[in-house]
Amino acid sequence: MTAATLVPERMRLARGLGGRLSSEMLSWFCIGLFALVCLIVVFAPLIAPYDPIQPIGAPYTPPFTSKYILGTDSIGRDVLSRLIYGVQSTWPLGILVVVIGIAIGGAVGAIAGVVGGWLDNLLMRVTDLFLALPAALVAIAIVAFLGPGTTNMLIGISIVWWPYFARIVRGEVHSLAARPHVEAARMTGVGRRRIATRHILPGVVPTLVVLASIDIGSAILTISSLSFLGLGTPPPAAELGADAAHNAGFLLQAWWVPVIPGLGVLVLTIVANLAGSGVRNLMLRR
């Protein structure tokens, strides 16, 4: 290689390395935003300046014009405090919905993929049945039947959240089962249970991690939608979706009261999606 071609080659490698480092830094930054929201959830009582339920000032105090940074609502409660406690209410529920969905769907998909046969057909037909149903409407119907509340909302959403994970896990199990190292283990007489626990199921974990991190944003949107419809925790508890709905009539009179909780839902969804993309990028590079 001549000096004329060596310099451009080094520049190309340097640009590639710089691009990789910047991409990794961006991915870690997105994951850091996820961790920041988790810290807000944990330390919400210390961060919130006021009690989110008790009135502390004049109604409809505009934001950035007084000691109340985001203003006050129709009865004088601090909007910032209700926003922080709304994040504390919504964010863990979104994560919990995804965890339950992975636990149920992952178990169904793993059993169907490993065992196969009639059990695989039965579990997948049940999964297809749930996938064919309008998930949002089914969740609303379940919560309406059980009654408003955080627990009932969690149950209603979790019931319709697992089929997607079941399908993905079952497909991953079938894909991994056809890999050469699994075939080699099977030919040497290794039992089906050991093949599943040592060679197949560990390979599904990275896919589940990426899916879970990306799916949290969708879960938060669903939770906020049900809260917006009045199916979440009854007032005066702080919930982002419920606060946006209860104050929607004040949009022209005091825009910040319904808009700020809606922006909170938007930010949480964006942070969850960015963190999911960051996790995916980091895992693809390994």
FIVOLUM-676486 format. One line per field, with one value per residue: residue number from 1; residue in three letters; chain; x, y, z of N, C-alpha, C in turn. Coordinates in steps of 0.2 Angstrom, whole numbers, m for minus. Atoms other than C-alpha are relative to their C-alpha. Layout:
num	[NUM | ...]
residu	[ALA | ...]
chaine	[A | ...]
npx	[X | ...]
npy	[Y | ...]
npz	[Z | ...]
capx	[X | ...]
capy	[Y | ...]
capz	[Z | ...]
cpx	[X | ...]
cpy	[Y | ...]
cpz	[Z | ...]
! end
This chain:
num	[1 | 2 | 3 | 4 | 5 | 6 | 7 | 8 | 9 | 10 | 11 | 12 | 13 | 14 | 15 | 16 | 17 | 18 | 19 | 20 | 21 | 22 | 23 | 24 | 25 | 26 | 27 | 28 | 29 | 30 | 31 | 32 | 33 | 34 | 35 | 36 | 37 | 38 | 39 | 40 | 41 | 42 | 43 | 44 | 45 | 46 | 47 | 48 | 49 | 50 | 51 | 52 | 53 | 54 | 55 | 56 | 57 | 58 | 59 | 60 | 61 | 62 | 63 | 64 | 65 | 66 | 67 | 68 | 69 | 70 | 71 | 72 | 73 | 74 | 75 | 76 | 77 | 78 | 79 | 80 | 81 | 82 | 83 | 84 | 85 | 86 | 87 | 88 | 89 | 90 | 91 | 92 | 93 | 94 | 95 | 96 | 97 | 98 | 99 | 100 | 101 | 102 | 103 | 104 | 105 | 106 | 107 | 108 | 109 | 110 | 111 | 112 | 113 | 114 | 115 | 116 | 117 | 118 | 119 | 120 | 121 | 122 | 123 | 124 | 125 | 126 | 127 | 128 | 129 | 130 | 131 | 132 | 133 | 134 | 135 | 136 | 137 | 138 | 139 | 140 | 141 | 142 | 143 | 144 | 145 | 146 | 147 | 148 | 149 | 150 | 151 | 152 | 153 | 154 | 155 | 156 | 157 | 158 | 159 | 160 | 161 | 162 | 163 | 164 | 165 | 166 | 167 | 168 | 169 | 170 | 171 | 172 | 173 | 174 | 175 | 176 | 177 | 178 | 179 | 180 | 181 | 182 | 183 | 184 | 185 | 186 | 187 | 188 | 189 | 190 | 191 | 192 | 193 | 194 | 195 | 196 | 197 | 198 | 199 | 200 | 201 | 202 | 203 | 204 | 205 | 206 | 207 | 208 | 209 | 210 | 211 | 212 | 213 | 214 | 215 | 216 | 217 | 218 | 219 | 220 | 221 | 222 | 223 | 224 | 225 | 226 | 227 | 228 | 229 | 230 | 231 | 232 | 233 | 234 | 235 | 236 | 237 | 238 | 239 | 240 | 241 | 242 | 243 | 244 | 245 | 246 | 247 | 248 | 249 | 250 | 251 | 252 | 253 | 254 | 255 | 256 | 257 | 258 | 259 | 260 | 261 | 262 | 263 | 264 | 265 | 266 | 267 | 268 | 269 | 270 | 271 | 272 | 273 | 274 | 275 | 276 | 277 | 278 | 279 | 280 | 281 | 282 | 283 | 284 | 285 | 286]
residu	[MET | THR | ALA | ALA | THR | LEU | VAL | PRO | GLU | ARG | MET | ARG | LEU | ALA | ARG | GLY | LEU | GLY | GLY | ARG | LEU | SER | SER | GLU | MET | LEU | SER | TRP | PHE | CYS | ILE | GLY | LEU | PHE | ALA | LEU | VAL | CYS | LEU | ILE | VAL | VAL | PHE | ALA | PRO | LEU | ILE | ALA | PRO | TYR | ASP | PRO | ILE | GLN | PRO | ILE | GLY | ALA | PRO | TYR | THR | PRO | PRO | PHE | THR | SER | LYS | TYR | ILE | LEU | GLY | THR | ASP | SER | ILE | GLY | ARG | ASP | VAL | LEU | SER | ARG | LEU | ILE | TYR | GLY | VAL | GLN | SER | THR | TRP | PRO | LEU | GLY | ILE | LEU | VAL | VAL | VAL | ILE | GLY | ILE | ALA | ILE | GLY | GLY | ALA | VAL | GLY | ALA | ILE | ALA | GLY | VAL | VAL | GLY | GLY | TRP | LEU | ASP | ASN | LEU | LEU | MET | ARG | VAL | THR | ASP | LEU | PHE | LEU | ALA | LEU | PRO | ALA | ALA | LEU | VAL | ALA | ILE | ALA | ILE | VAL | ALA | PHE | LEU | GLY | PRO | GLY | THR | THR | ASN | MET | LEU | ILE | GLY | ILE | SER | ILE | VAL | TRP | TRP | PRO | TYR | PHE | ALA | ARG | ILE | VAL | ARG | GLY | GLU | VAL | HIS | SER | LEU | ALA | ALA | ARG | PRO | HIS | VAL | GLU | ALA | ALA | ARG | MET | THR | GLY | VAL | GLY | ARG | ARG | ARG | ILE | ALA | THR | ARG | HIS | ILE | LEU | PRO | GLY | VAL | VAL | PRO | THR | LEU | VAL | VAL | LEU | ALA | SER | ILE | ASP | ILE | GLY | SER | ALA | ILE | LEU | THR | ILE | SER | SER | LEU | SER | PHE | LEU | GLY | LEU | GLY | THR | PRO | PRO | PRO | ALA | ALA | GLU | LEU | GLY | ALA | ASP | ALA | ALA | HIS | ASN | ALA | GLY | PHE | LEU | LEU | GLN | ALA | TRP | TRP | VAL | PRO | VAL | ILE | PRO | GLY | LEU | GLY | VAL | LEU | VAL | LEU | THR | ILE | VAL | ALA | ASN | LEU | ALA | GLY | SER | GLY | VAL | ARG | ASN | LEU | MET | LEU | ARG | ARG]
chaine	[A | A | A | A | A | A | A | A | A | A | A | A | A | A | A | A | A | A | A | A | A | A | A | A | A | A | A | A | A | A | A | A | A | A | A | A | A | A | A | A | A | A | A | A | A | A | A | A | A | A | A | A | A | A | A | A | A | A | A | A | A | A | A | A | A | A | A | A | A | A | A | A | A | A | A | A | A | A | A | A | A | A | A | A | A | A | A | A | A | A | A | A | A | A | A | A | A | A | A | A | A | A | A | A | A | A | A | A | A | A | A | A | A | A | A | A | A | A | A | A | A | A | A | A | A | A | A | A | A | A | A | A | A | A | A | A | A | A | A | A | A | A | A | A | A | A | A | A | A | A | A | A | A | A | A | A | A | A | A | A | A | A | A | A | A | A | A | A | A | A | A | A | A | A | A | A | A | A | A | A | A | A | A | A | A | A | A | A | A | A | A | A | A | A | A | A | A | A | A | A | A | A | A | A | A | A | A | A | A | A | A | A | A | A | A | A | A | A | A | A | A | A | A | A | A | A | A | A | A | A | A | A | A | A | A | A | A | A | A | A | A | A | A | A | A | A | A | A | A | A | A | A | A | A | A | A | A | A | A | A | A | A | A | A | A | A | A | A | A | A | A | A | A | A | A | A | A | A | A | A | A | A | A | A | A | A]
npx	[4 | m4 | 1 | 6 | 6 | 0 | 4 | 7 | 3 | 0 | 5 | 6 | 1 | 1 | 7 | 4 | m1 | 4 | 7 | 3 | 0 | 6 | 6 | 0 | 2 | 7 | 4 | 0 | 4 | 7 | 1 | m1 | 6 | 5 | m2 | 2 | 7 | 0 | m2 | 6 | 5 | m2 | m1 | 5 | 2 | m5 | 0 | 6 | 0 | 6 | 5 | 4 | 7 | 3 | m1 | m6 | 0 | 6 | 1 | m2 | m6 | m4 | m7 | m6 | 1 | 1 | m4 | 2 | m3 | 5 | 7 | 5 | 6 | 6 | 1 | m6 | m6 | m7 | m1 | m6 | 0 | 4 | m4 | m5 | 4 | 3 | m5 | m1 | 6 | 0 | m6 | m1 | 5 | m2 | m5 | 3 | 4 | m5 | m3 | 5 | 1 | m6 | 0 | 6 | m1 | m6 | 2 | 4 | m4 | m5 | 3 | 2 | m6 | m4 | 4 | 3 | 5 | 6 | 0 | m2 | 6 | 5 | m2 | 0 | 7 | 2 | m3 | 3 | 6 | m1 | m3 | 5 | 4 | m2 | m3 | 2 | 7 | 1 | m3 | 5 | 5 | m2 | m1 | 7 | 3 | m3 | 1 | m6 | m5 | m7 | 0 | 4 | m3 | m6 | 2 | 3 | m6 | m4 | 3 | m1 | m7 | m5 | 0 | m6 | m6 | 0 | m2 | m7 | m4 | 1 | m4 | m7 | m1 | 0 | m6 | m6 | 0 | m3 | m7 | m4 | m2 | 6 | 1 | m6 | 1 | 6 | m3 | m4 | 4 | 2 | 8 | 4 | 0 | m6 | m1 | 4 | m2 | m7 | m2 | 5 | 3 | m5 | 0 | 6 | 0 | m1 | 6 | 5 | m2 | 1 | 7 | 3 | m2 | 4 | 7 | 3 | 4 | 7 | 4 | 2 | 6 | 7 | 2 | 3 | 7 | 5 | 1 | 3 | 8 | 2 | 0 | m6 | 1 | 4 | m3 | m5 | m7 | m3 | m1 | m1 | 6 | 6 | m1 | 1 | 7 | 4 | m1 | 0 | 5 | m3 | m5 | m1 | m1 | m7 | m3 | m5 | 3 | 1 | m5 | m6 | 1 | 0 | m7 | m4 | 1 | m4 | m7 | m2 | 0 | m6 | m6 | 0 | m2 | m7 | m4 | 1 | m5 | m6 | m1 | m1 | m7 | m6 | 0 | m2 | m8 | m4]
npy	[m6 | m6 | m6 | m3 | 4 | 2 | m6 | 1 | 6 | m1 | m5 | 3 | 3 | m5 | m2 | 5 | 0 | m5 | 1 | 5 | m3 | m5 | 4 | 3 | m5 | m2 | 5 | 0 | m6 | 2 | 4 | m4 | m3 | 5 | 1 | m7 | 0 | 4 | m4 | m5 | 4 | 2 | m6 | m4 | m4 | m5 | m4 | m4 | m6 | m1 | 6 | 0 | 0 | m6 | m6 | m4 | m7 | m2 | 4 | m3 | m5 | 1 | 2 | m5 | m7 | 0 | 5 | 7 | 0 | 2 | m3 | 4 | 2 | m4 | 0 | m2 | 5 | m1 | 4 | 4 | 5 | 5 | 3 | 5 | 6 | 3 | 4 | 6 | 4 | 3 | 4 | 7 | 4 | 2 | 5 | 6 | 3 | 4 | 6 | 5 | 2 | 5 | 6 | 5 | 1 | 4 | 7 | 4 | 1 | 5 | 7 | 1 | 1 | 5 | 6 | 1 | 5 | m3 | m6 | m6 | m3 | m2 | m6 | m5 | m2 | m4 | m6 | m4 | m3 | m6 | m5 | m2 | m5 | m7 | 0 | m6 | 1 | 5 | m2 | m5 | 4 | 4 | m4 | m3 | 5 | 1 | m6 | m4 | 0 | 1 | 7 | 2 | m2 | 5 | 7 | m1 | m1 | 5 | 6 | 0 | m2 | 5 | 4 | m2 | 3 | 7 | 1 | m1 | 5 | 6 | 0 | 0 | 6 | 4 | m2 | 2 | 8 | 2 | m2 | 5 | 2 | 3 | 7 | 4 | 3 | 5 | 6 | 3 | 3 | m5 | 0 | m6 | m5 | m4 | m4 | m6 | m5 | m1 | m2 | m3 | m6 | m6 | m4 | m4 | m6 | m7 | m3 | m2 | m6 | m5 | m1 | m3 | m7 | m4 | 0 | m4 | m6 | 2 | 1 | m6 | m3 | 4 | m2 | m6 | 0 | 2 | m5 | m5 | 2 | 1 | 7 | 1 | m1 | m5 | m7 | m5 | 3 | m3 | 5 | m5 | 0 | m2 | m8 | m3 | 0 | m4 | m7 | m2 | m5 | m6 | m1 | m7 | m5 | 1 | 5 | 4 | 5 | 6 | 1 | 3 | 7 | 3 | m1 | 5 | 7 | m1 | 0 | 7 | 5 | m1 | 2 | 7 | 2 | m1 | 5 | 6 | m1 | 1 | 7 | 4 | m2 | 3 | 7 | 2 | m1 | 5]
npz	[0 | 0 | m5 | 3 | m2 | m7 | m4 | 0 | m3 | m7 | m2 | 0 | m7 | m6 | 1 | m2 | m7 | m3 | 1 | m5 | m6 | m1 | m1 | m7 | m5 | 0 | m2 | m7 | m2 | 0 | m6 | m6 | m1 | m3 | m7 | m3 | m2 | m5 | m6 | m2 | m3 | m7 | m5 | 1 | m6 | m2 | 5 | 1 | m4 | m4 | 0 | 6 | m1 | m4 | 3 | m3 | 3 | 4 | 6 | 7 | 0 | 6 | m1 | 0 | m2 | m8 | m3 | 3 | 6 | 6 | m2 | m4 | 3 | m1 | m7 | m3 | m1 | 4 | 6 | 0 | m5 | 2 | 6 | m3 | m3 | 5 | 3 | m5 | 0 | 7 | 2 | m3 | 3 | 7 | 0 | m2 | 5 | 4 | m4 | 0 | 7 | 1 | m4 | 3 | 7 | 0 | m2 | 5 | 6 | m1 | 0 | 7 | 5 | m2 | 0 | 6 | 1 | m1 | m5 | 3 | 4 | m5 | m3 | 5 | 2 | m5 | 1 | 6 | m2 | m3 | 5 | 4 | m4 | m1 | m7 | m4 | m2 | m5 | m7 | m2 | m3 | m6 | m6 | m2 | m4 | m6 | m4 | 0 | m5 | 3 | 0 | 5 | 7 | 1 | 2 | 6 | 5 | 0 | 4 | 7 | 2 | 1 | 6 | 5 | m3 | 1 | 7 | 1 | m4 | 3 | 7 | m2 | m2 | 6 | 4 | m4 | 0 | 6 | 1 | 1 | m7 | m3 | 3 | m2 | m6 | 1 | 3 | m5 | m5 | m6 | m1 | 2 | m6 | 0 | 6 | m1 | m6 | 1 | 7 | 4 | m4 | m1 | 6 | 1 | m5 | 3 | 4 | m4 | m3 | 5 | 1 | m6 | 0 | 5 | m1 | m6 | 3 | 2 | m6 | m3 | 4 | m2 | m6 | 0 | 4 | m5 | m5 | 3 | 0 | m7 | m2 | m4 | m7 | m1 | m3 | 3 | 1 | 6 | 5 | 6 | 4 | m3 | m1 | 7 | 1 | m4 | 1 | 7 | 1 | m1 | 4 | 2 | m6 | m3 | 4 | m3 | m5 | 3 | 5 | m3 | m1 | 7 | 2 | m5 | 3 | 6 | m2 | m2 | 6 | 4 | m4 | 0 | 7 | 1 | m4 | 4 | 5 | m3 | m2 | 6 | 3 | m4 | 0 | 7 | 0 | m4]
capx	[0 | 7 | 8 | m6 | m18 | m13 | m19 | m36 | m38 | m33 | m45 | m59 | m55 | m54 | m71 | m78 | m71 | m78 | m95 | m96 | m90 | m103 | m116 | m112 | m112 | m129 | m135 | m129 | m136 | m153 | m151 | m146 | m162 | m172 | m162 | m165 | m184 | m182 | m173 | m188 | m200 | m190 | m187 | m203 | m208 | m191 | m192 | m210 | m211 | m228 | m242 | m250 | m267 | m269 | m272 | m257 | m261 | m274 | m282 | m276 | m259 | m249 | m233 | m216 | m224 | m224 | m216 | m226 | m215 | m229 | m243 | m258 | m274 | m292 | m292 | m275 | m264 | m246 | m245 | m227 | m230 | m244 | m233 | m220 | m232 | m240 | m224 | m222 | m239 | m237 | m219 | m218 | m235 | m228 | m213 | m224 | m236 | m221 | m213 | m230 | m232 | m214 | m217 | m234 | m230 | m212 | m218 | m231 | m219 | m205 | m216 | m224 | m207 | m198 | m212 | m220 | m233 | m251 | m247 | m238 | m254 | m265 | m255 | m253 | m271 | m275 | m262 | m269 | m286 | m280 | m270 | m286 | m295 | m294 | m282 | m287 | m306 | m304 | m293 | m306 | m320 | m311 | m307 | m325 | m331 | m319 | m321 | m309 | m293 | m274 | m275 | m289 | m281 | m265 | m275 | m285 | m269 | m259 | m272 | m270 | m251 | m243 | m248 | m235 | m221 | m227 | m226 | m209 | m202 | m209 | m201 | m184 | m185 | m188 | m174 | m161 | m166 | m160 | m143 | m128 | m123 | m140 | m141 | m123 | m129 | m145 | m134 | m123 | m138 | m141 | m159 | m172 | m173 | m155 | m154 | m168 | m161 | m143 | m143 | m160 | m168 | m152 | m152 | m169 | m165 | m157 | m172 | m183 | m173 | m174 | m192 | m196 | m186 | m195 | m212 | m213 | m218 | m233 | m238 | m237 | m248 | m261 | m261 | m263 | m277 | m286 | m283 | m289 | m306 | m307 | m303 | m287 | m285 | m299 | m296 | m288 | m273 | m261 | m261 | m255 | m269 | m283 | m276 | m276 | m294 | m301 | m294 | m297 | m312 | m299 | m289 | m293 | m294 | m278 | m269 | m255 | m267 | m272 | m257 | m243 | m249 | m251 | m233 | m227 | m235 | m226 | m209 | m210 | m215 | m200 | m188 | m194 | m192 | m175 | m169 | m176 | m166 | m151 | m152 | m154 | m139 | m128 | m133 | m131 | m113 | m109]
capy	[0 | 17 | 33 | 40 | 26 | 24 | 42 | 40 | 23 | 29 | 44 | 32 | 21 | 36 | 42 | 25 | 24 | 41 | 37 | 22 | 31 | 45 | 32 | 23 | 39 | 44 | 27 | 28 | 46 | 39 | 26 | 39 | 48 | 32 | 31 | 50 | 47 | 32 | 43 | 56 | 42 | 36 | 53 | 61 | 66 | 75 | 83 | 89 | 107 | 105 | 92 | 87 | 86 | 101 | 118 | 130 | 146 | 155 | 145 | 148 | 156 | 157 | 148 | 157 | 172 | 167 | 155 | 141 | 136 | 128 | 138 | 131 | 122 | 126 | 123 | 130 | 114 | 115 | 109 | 104 | 94 | 85 | 82 | 74 | 63 | 59 | 53 | 42 | 35 | 31 | 26 | 11 | 5 | 5 | m5 | m17 | m20 | m25 | m36 | m45 | m46 | m54 | m66 | m73 | m71 | m77 | m93 | m97 | m94 | m104 | m119 | m118 | m117 | m130 | m143 | m141 | m153 | m151 | m140 | m128 | m127 | m125 | m111 | m102 | m103 | m95 | m82 | m78 | m76 | m63 | m54 | m54 | m44 | m25 | m24 | m6 | m10 | m26 | m18 | m4 | m17 | m27 | m12 | m5 | m22 | m23 | m5 | 10 | 9 | 6 | m13 | m16 | m6 | m16 | m32 | m26 | m20 | m35 | m48 | m41 | m37 | m54 | m61 | m51 | m57 | m75 | m74 | m67 | m79 | m94 | m88 | m85 | m102 | m110 | m100 | m104 | m123 | m124 | m117 | m128 | m129 | m134 | m148 | m154 | m155 | m164 | m177 | m180 | m186 | m170 | m170 | m158 | m150 | m146 | m140 | m128 | m121 | m121 | m117 | m110 | m99 | m89 | m84 | m77 | m65 | m51 | m50 | m49 | m35 | m25 | m28 | m23 | m7 | m2 | m7 | 3 | 19 | 10 | 4 | 21 | 28 | 14 | 18 | 36 | 33 | 23 | 36 | 49 | 40 | 39 | 21 | 24 | 29 | 40 | 59 | 68 | 56 | 63 | 54 | 62 | 56 | 59 | 77 | 81 | 75 | 83 | 100 | 99 | 111 | 124 | 124 | 141 | 149 | 141 | 131 | 125 | 115 | 102 | 104 | 100 | 83 | 79 | 85 | 74 | 58 | 64 | 66 | 49 | 40 | 48 | 44 | 26 | 24 | 32 | 21 | 6 | 12 | 14 | m3 | m11 | m1 | m7 | m25 | m25 | m20 | m34]
capz	[0 | m5 | 5 | m7 | m2 | 16 | 22 | 15 | 22 | 39 | 38 | 33 | 49 | 60 | 53 | 56 | 74 | 78 | 71 | 82 | 97 | 95 | 92 | 108 | 117 | 111 | 115 | 133 | 134 | 130 | 143 | 155 | 152 | 156 | 172 | 176 | 175 | 186 | 199 | 198 | 202 | 217 | 224 | 219 | 237 | 239 | 222 | 221 | 229 | 236 | 240 | 224 | 232 | 243 | 236 | 239 | 229 | 219 | 205 | 187 | 192 | 176 | 174 | 176 | 183 | 202 | 214 | 205 | 191 | 180 | 188 | 197 | 192 | 194 | 213 | 216 | 216 | 210 | 192 | 194 | 209 | 201 | 185 | 196 | 205 | 189 | 182 | 198 | 195 | 176 | 173 | 185 | 178 | 160 | 165 | 175 | 161 | 150 | 163 | 165 | 146 | 145 | 159 | 152 | 133 | 136 | 145 | 132 | 117 | 125 | 129 | 112 | 103 | 114 | 116 | 99 | 92 | 97 | 112 | 101 | 89 | 104 | 112 | 96 | 91 | 108 | 105 | 87 | 95 | 107 | 93 | 83 | 96 | 97 | 112 | 117 | 117 | 126 | 140 | 141 | 143 | 156 | 167 | 165 | 171 | 185 | 190 | 189 | 198 | 196 | 200 | 188 | 174 | 176 | 175 | 160 | 150 | 155 | 148 | 131 | 131 | 131 | 114 | 104 | 116 | 114 | 95 | 95 | 108 | 99 | 82 | 91 | 99 | 82 | 74 | 88 | 87 | 69 | 73 | 70 | 89 | 94 | 81 | 86 | 104 | 99 | 89 | 104 | 114 | 125 | 132 | 126 | 143 | 143 | 126 | 130 | 146 | 140 | 121 | 116 | 130 | 134 | 116 | 117 | 132 | 121 | 109 | 124 | 132 | 116 | 114 | 132 | 131 | 115 | 121 | 137 | 127 | 120 | 137 | 144 | 130 | 134 | 152 | 149 | 137 | 150 | 163 | 151 | 150 | 169 | 171 | 181 | 199 | 205 | 209 | 217 | 214 | 201 | 185 | 168 | 158 | 170 | 174 | 155 | 154 | 169 | 164 | 146 | 148 | 153 | 138 | 132 | 149 | 156 | 143 | 154 | 166 | 153 | 141 | 153 | 159 | 140 | 137 | 152 | 143 | 127 | 135 | 144 | 128 | 119 | 133 | 133 | 114 | 114 | 128 | 118 | 103 | 113 | 120 | 103 | 96 | 110 | 109 | 90 | 92 | 103]
cpx	[4 | m2 | m7 | m6 | m1 | m3 | m7 | m3 | 0 | m5 | m7 | m1 | m1 | m7 | m5 | 0 | m4 | m7 | m2 | 0 | m6 | m6 | m1 | m1 | m7 | m4 | 0 | m3 | m7 | m2 | 0 | m6 | m5 | 2 | m2 | m8 | m1 | 2 | m6 | m5 | 2 | 0 | m5 | m2 | 5 | 0 | m6 | 0 | m6 | m4 | m4 | m7 | m3 | 1 | 5 | 0 | m7 | m1 | 2 | 6 | 4 | 7 | 6 | m1 | m1 | 5 | m2 | 3 | m4 | m7 | m4 | m6 | m6 | m2 | 6 | 6 | 6 | 0 | 6 | 0 | m4 | 3 | 5 | m3 | m3 | 5 | 2 | m5 | 1 | 6 | 1 | m6 | 2 | 5 | m3 | m4 | 5 | 3 | m5 | m1 | 6 | m1 | m6 | 2 | 7 | m1 | m4 | 4 | 5 | m3 | m2 | 6 | 4 | m4 | m2 | m6 | m7 | m1 | 2 | m6 | m5 | 2 | 0 | m7 | m3 | 3 | m3 | m7 | 0 | 3 | m6 | m5 | 3 | 2 | m3 | m7 | m1 | 3 | m5 | m6 | 1 | 0 | m7 | m4 | 2 | m1 | 6 | 5 | 7 | 1 | m4 | 2 | 6 | m2 | m3 | 5 | 4 | m3 | 1 | 7 | 4 | 0 | 6 | 7 | 0 | 2 | 7 | 5 | 0 | 4 | 7 | 2 | 1 | 6 | 6 | 0 | 3 | 7 | 5 | 2 | m5 | m1 | 6 | m2 | m6 | 3 | 4 | m4 | m2 | m7 | m3 | 0 | 6 | 2 | m4 | 3 | 7 | 2 | m5 | m2 | 5 | 0 | m6 | 0 | 2 | m5 | m5 | 2 | m1 | m7 | m3 | 2 | m4 | m7 | m3 | m3 | m7 | m4 | m2 | m5 | m6 | m2 | m2 | m6 | m5 | m2 | m4 | m8 | m3 | 0 | 6 | m2 | m4 | 3 | m1 | 7 | 2 | 2 | 0 | m6 | m6 | 1 | m1 | m8 | m4 | 1 | 0 | m5 | 3 | 5 | 1 | 1 | 7 | 3 | 5 | m3 | m1 | 6 | 7 | 0 | 1 | 8 | 4 | m1 | 5 | 7 | 2 | 0 | 7 | 6 | 0 | 2 | 7 | 4 | 0 | 5 | 7 | 2 | 1 | 6 | 5 | 0 | 1 | 7 | 4 | 1]
cpy	[6 | 5 | 3 | m3 | m1 | 6 | 0 | m6 | 1 | 5 | m4 | m4 | 4 | 3 | m5 | m1 | 6 | 0 | m5 | 2 | 5 | m4 | m3 | 5 | 2 | m5 | 0 | 7 | m1 | m4 | 4 | 4 | m4 | 0 | 7 | m1 | m5 | 3 | 5 | m4 | m2 | 6 | 5 | 4 | 5 | 5 | 5 | 6 | 0 | m7 | 0 | 0 | 6 | 6 | 4 | 7 | 1 | m4 | 4 | 5 | m2 | m3 | 5 | 7 | 1 | m5 | m7 | 0 | m1 | 2 | m5 | m2 | 3 | 1 | 2 | m5 | 2 | m5 | m4 | m6 | m6 | m4 | m5 | m6 | m4 | m5 | m6 | m5 | m4 | m4 | m7 | m5 | m2 | m5 | m6 | m4 | m4 | m6 | m6 | m3 | m5 | m6 | m5 | m2 | m4 | m7 | m3 | m1 | m5 | m7 | m2 | m2 | m6 | m7 | m2 | m5 | 3 | 6 | 6 | 3 | 3 | 7 | 6 | 2 | 5 | 7 | 4 | 3 | 6 | 6 | 2 | 5 | 7 | 1 | 6 | m1 | m6 | 2 | 5 | m4 | m4 | 5 | 3 | m5 | m1 | 6 | 4 | m1 | m3 | m8 | m3 | 2 | m4 | m6 | 0 | 1 | m7 | m6 | 1 | 2 | m5 | m3 | 1 | m3 | m8 | m2 | 1 | m5 | m7 | 0 | 0 | m7 | m5 | 1 | m3 | m8 | m3 | 2 | m6 | m3 | m4 | m7 | m4 | m3 | m5 | m7 | m3 | m3 | 5 | 0 | 6 | 5 | 4 | 4 | 6 | 5 | 2 | 4 | 4 | 6 | 5 | 4 | 5 | 7 | 7 | 3 | 2 | 7 | 6 | 1 | 4 | 7 | 4 | 0 | 4 | 6 | m2 | m2 | 6 | 4 | m3 | 2 | 7 | 1 | m2 | 5 | 6 | m1 | m1 | m7 | m1 | 1 | 6 | 6 | 0 | m3 | 3 | m5 | 5 | 0 | 2 | 8 | 3 | 0 | 4 | 8 | 2 | 6 | 7 | 2 | 7 | 5 | m1 | m6 | m5 | m6 | m7 | m2 | m3 | m7 | m4 | 0 | m5 | m7 | 0 | m1 | m7 | m5 | 1 | m3 | m8 | m3 | 1 | m5 | m7 | 0 | m1 | m7 | m5 | 2 | m3 | m7 | m2 | 0 | m5 | m6]
cpz	[0 | 5 | m2 | 2 | 7 | 4 | m1 | 4 | 8 | 2 | 0 | 7 | 5 | 0 | 3 | 8 | 3 | m1 | 5 | 7 | 2 | 0 | 6 | 5 | 0 | 3 | 8 | 3 | 0 | 6 | 6 | 1 | 3 | 8 | 4 | 2 | 6 | 7 | 2 | 3 | 7 | 5 | m1 | 6 | 2 | m6 | m1 | 6 | 5 | 0 | m6 | 1 | 3 | m4 | 3 | m3 | m3 | m6 | m6 | 1 | m6 | 1 | m1 | 2 | 8 | 2 | m2 | m7 | m6 | 2 | 4 | m4 | 2 | 7 | 4 | 2 | m5 | m6 | 0 | 4 | m3 | m6 | 3 | 3 | m5 | m4 | 5 | m1 | m7 | m2 | 3 | m3 | m7 | 0 | 3 | m5 | m5 | 3 | 0 | m7 | m2 | 4 | m3 | m7 | m1 | 2 | m5 | m6 | 1 | 0 | m7 | m5 | 2 | m1 | m7 | m1 | 1 | 5 | m3 | m4 | 5 | 3 | m5 | m3 | 6 | m1 | m6 | 2 | 4 | m5 | m5 | 3 | 0 | 7 | 4 | 3 | 5 | 7 | 3 | 3 | 6 | 6 | 1 | 3 | 7 | 5 | m1 | 6 | m3 | m1 | m6 | m7 | m2 | m2 | m7 | m6 | m1 | m4 | m7 | m3 | m1 | m7 | m5 | 3 | m2 | m7 | m1 | 3 | m4 | m7 | 2 | 2 | m6 | m4 | 3 | m1 | m6 | m1 | 1 | 7 | 3 | m3 | 2 | 7 | 0 | m3 | 5 | 5 | 6 | 0 | m2 | 5 | 0 | m6 | 0 | 4 | m2 | m7 | m3 | 4 | 1 | m6 | m1 | 4 | m4 | m4 | 5 | 4 | m5 | m1 | 6 | 0 | m5 | 2 | 6 | m2 | m2 | 6 | 4 | m3 | 2 | 7 | 1 | m3 | 5 | 6 | m2 | 0 | 7 | 3 | 4 | 8 | 1 | 3 | 7 | m1 | m7 | m5 | m6 | m4 | 3 | 1 | m7 | m2 | 4 | m1 | m7 | m2 | 1 | m5 | m3 | 6 | 3 | m3 | 3 | 5 | m4 | m5 | 3 | 2 | m7 | m2 | 4 | m3 | m6 | 1 | 3 | m5 | m4 | 4 | 0 | m7 | m1 | 4 | m4 | m6 | 2 | 2 | m6 | m3 | 3 | m1 | m7 | m1 | 3 | m4]
! end
